[in-house]
Amino acid sequence: MNQTIKDYRYIYNMDQANFYLENGQVPVEFGVGGKNDVYIKFKDSKELQNVFHQWVSRKYN
């Protein structure tokens, strides 16, 4: 499952963002989106993609 590496990923799901933080990902920004929903912004990378795949996999294991 190869996904395009973008500049940044905006995570609005705080459980997912916390999982990223617990797995060593460093946020570059905290903010509020257009619908007044909070997000955490991460620099996209292969490492972030790997953590994303761990996040998805844990729901099915």
HELIX and SHEET records of a PDB file:
HELIX    1   1 MET A   14  GLU A   22  1                                   9    
HELIX    2   2 LYS A   46  TYR A   60  1                                  15    
SHEET    1   A 3 TYR A   8  ILE A  11  0                                        
SHEET    2   A 3 VAL A  38  LYS A  43 -1                                        
SHEET    3   A 3 PRO A  27  VAL A  32 -1                                        
END                                                                             
